Amino acid sequence: MSKAYALAMPRLTPRIDPRMWGLALLGALALLAQTVMAEARGAPESFADLAERVSPAVVNITTTTVVEVSTNPFPMVPEGSPFEDFFNDFMNRNGQSEQGRPRRSQALGSGFVISEDGYIVTNNHVIDGADEIEIEFFEDFTLPAKLVGTDPNTDIALLKVESDKPLKFVTFGDSDNARVGDWVMAMGNPLGQGFSVSAGIVSQRGRALSGAYDDFIQTDAAINRGNSGGPLFDMDGNVIGVNTAILSPNGGSIGIGFSMASNVVSKVVDQLREYGETRRGWLGVRIQDVTEDVAEAMGLEEARGALVTDVPDGPAKDGGVQSGDVILSFDGVEVEDTRELVRTVGEAEVGKAVRVVVFRDGGTQTLMVTLGRREEAESTAFPDADTQSPATPETIKMLGLTLQPLNDELREQLGAPTGTEGLAVMDVAEDSEAFEKGLRAGDVITEAGQQKVASVSDLKARVEDARDGGRKTVLLLVRSAGEPRFIALGVE
């Protein structure tokens, strides 16, 4: 900028008309504005140099799966039937005598080399169930690959090939630096065409499709079937995403593709490389998002964090986390919602002691929790909360609900554990807020205002407490078929 200004500046002498000075200055400003706009657009003249540099590290993947086929090509003809020989002769005459033998099925995908000793990243769905995996390199040679490990949660797989010479490879970039509007380049094996390049921009960040750990970069770079597992490059040649999925009504690219962010992939790859499996942190809580009405009912200034609905035996319980806590911060990271907490916990080191800041009883508390391993805990069922004594049988209608304290008969009907306290929902008015928010007959209310309820009078007291405290809602802990969740209902 200083150079452009210097070149545009006229030499000041008494002979120059001031009007000429003004015109020169306007011209300099116009030139400067054009330069800034060109730099802001940042459109590359060509992707050729980048493509040439990274292509040797991008690979085509062919998988072979042996598919067992029924030995009876005509299932409507029972074995031993007098018609069996007739149909077998017919098949032989028409050159189809191979029916019944195992068939080899092939599939195509993409990947990229991340080390000179032959580690290759691709999608799990590219190699899932494969009996043989063959890697085709840009430099026109092929190598067989072995599976190192997979992570279905992020759809990532790590492969390994053995090569007599060092392989060309690419490195992961920092996907958090990718901005909406940045140029990106995708490479892969779309529709079996092999080593194709497409370019576009980052359309959006932080997309989630279906997984708990999803952090997809959305791009309009053309991605088609066969691109799965291929890299998404930034303009420096760093991999910032792994092309995984497209949104399409016809199976072809319509400019909405999704690449798993490299900051997620690189952590998964490191664990697969070291252990052959993932090792994610586990906190051990059930959680739900904090909505505006829930925040109002709890006295939170803003609707953020993760509301704990249940704490079974595990790390969180050992660390003092309670049902009804709102987790605001985990290991120094502010928690906006449940999705962010799940991802942050999953990326944390197993066995690490972390600070967890929770909102409880109108204030914040800091707890220390030593994380477990999620993979070991996933098969452990979350138990229902235990309580002590039966309630007095009485029925009342309030908040759009017909309620009755649990007794032995109701506990048996609803499948509630012996001794469970609470109010059984006998009916819900269809025109009520409770019905709109999903409360149904058969649900059980175990807490109101973050205190246990064993009788109708307990619930009435919590509603009055909310009104006296100037709140418009009361927070209920509801169990539907044993699954807990918080619901805020209006009390006005």
Secondary structure, DSSP 4 states (H G I P E B T S, - for coil): -HHHHHHHPPP--TTS-HHHHHHHHHHHHHHHHHHHHHHHH---S-SHHHHHHHGGGEEEEEEEEEE---S-S-TTS-TT-TTHHHHHHHHHHTT-TTTTS-EEEEEEEEEEE-STT-EEEEEHHHHTT-SEEEEEETTS-EEEEEEEEEETTTTEEEEEE--SSPPP---B--GGG--TT-EEEEEE-GGG--SEEEEEEEEEEEE-SS-TT--EEEE-S---TT-TT-EEE-TTS-EEEEEEEE--SSSS-SS-EEEEEHHHHHHHHHHHHHHSS---EE---EEEE--HHHHHHHT-SSS-SEEEEE--SSHHHHTT--TT-EEEEETTEEP-SHHHHHHHHHHSPTT-EEEEEEEETTEEEEEEEE-EEHHHHTTSPPPPPP---------EEETTEEEEE--HHHHHHHTPPTT--SEEEEEE-TTSHHHHTT--TT-EEEEETTEE--SHHHHHHHHHHHHHTT-SEEEEEEEETTEEEEEEEE--
